[in-house]
């Protein structure tokens, strides 16, 4: 009897694991996504200034270039 009870207690979490799954699909209404709109990086970090964003990306890429970093 105790072996059957232990087996039941061991299988109970496995059986409940599938019941606790949360729906992860976004909500669609009228054929369109109804969630929070994502902002582009230049809108969020640079207040819509795309040229400043491009300059920051270019500067970051140049700092990662070993030829430019080690040039005397």
ZIVENHU-V237863 format. One record per backbone hydrogen bond with DSSP energy under -1.0 kcal/mol. NH is the residue of the N-H (numbers start at 1). CO is the residue of the C=O. If there is no record, write none. Layout:
((NH,CO) (NH,CO))
This chain:
((5,1) (6,2) (7,3) (8,4) (9,5) (10,6) (11,7) (12,8) (15,11) (16,12) (17,13) (20,16) (29,32) (32,29) (34,27) (44,40) (45,41) (48,42) (49,46) (50,48) (53,49) (54,50) (55,51) (56,52) (57,53) (58,54) (59,55) (60,56) (61,57) (62,58) (63,59) (69,65) (70,66))
